[in-house]
């Protein structure tokens, strides 16, 4: 995927720039191009996600499935478990 394209929701990403460089996040929403909302389930949770430029993020694989209910099942606990699995791989 080109760095100029929007990143889909529920995608695991790594921050490439800023104070959070090297941290893993899950994309939880999108704004006007080129910004997305990201969360890690701890410091940046679903109630207060971080706004980040897509150019400063690297995709670490494909989108993560949230199950049959779709994005309604996303929770801070789910985000933490997805990121823990991503770190182990």
C-alpha positions in Angstrom: 0.0 0.0 0.0 1.3 3.4 -0.9 1.9 5.8 2.0 -0.4 8.3 0.4 -3.5 6.1 0.8 -5.9 6.0 3.8 -5.3 3.2 6.3 -8.4 1.0 6.9 -10.0 0.8 10.4 -8.8 -2.1 12.6 -5.3 -2.2 11.0 -2.3 -2.6 13.3 0.3 0.2 12.6 3.6 1.4 13.9 4.4 5.0 14.5 7.4 6.3 12.4 7.6 9.8 13.7 7.0 11.9 16.8 7.3 11.2 20.5 5.6 7.8 20.1 8.0 6.6 17.4 8.2 2.8 17.5 4.9 2.3 19.4 2.1 0.0 18.0 -1.5 1.2 17.6 -4.7 0.1 16.0 -6.5 2.5 13.6 -10.0 3.1 15.2 -11.3 5.8 12.8 -10.5 8.1 9.9 -10.7 11.8 9.5 -10.2 14.0 6.4 -7.2 12.8 4.5 -4.4 12.3 5.6 -5.4 11.8 9.2 -6.6 8.8 11.2 -7.5 8.1 14.8 -5.3 5.5 16.5 -5.5 3.9 19.9 -3.4 1.5 22.1 -6.0 0.7 24.7 -3.9 2.3 27.5 -2.7 5.9 27.1 -4.8 6.5 24.0 -8.1 4.6 24.5 -11.3 4.7 22.5 -12.6 7.6 24.5 -9.6 9.8 23.6 -7.7 8.4 20.6 -4.7 10.1 19.1 -4.9 11.9 15.8 -2.0 10.9 13.5 -0.9 11.6 9.9 -1.0 8.5 7.7 2.5 9.4 6.4 3.9 8.8 9.9 2.5 5.3 10.2 3.7 2.0 8.8 1.2 -0.9 8.3 2.2 -4.1 10.1 0.0 -6.5 8.1 -3.6 -6.7 7.2 -6.7 -5.5 9.0 -7.7 -7.4 12.1 -11.1 -9.1 12.2 -13.4 -7.9 14.9 -15.8 -10.9 14.5 -19.3 -11.1 13.2 -20.5 -7.9 15.0 -18.0 -5.7 13.2 -16.5 -2.4 14.5 -19.1 -2.3 17.3 -17.1 -5.0 19.2 -13.9 -2.9 19.3 -13.0 -2.2 23.0 -9.8 -1.1 24.8 -9.4 -4.7 26.0 -9.6 -6.0 22.4 -7.1 -3.4 21.2 -4.6 -4.4 23.9 -5.0 -8.1 23.1 -4.4 -7.5 19.3 -1.3 -5.4 20.1 0.0 -8.1 22.5 -0.4 -10.7 19.7 1.3 -8.4 17.2 4.3 -7.9 19.5 4.7 -11.7 20.0 4.8 -12.2 16.2 
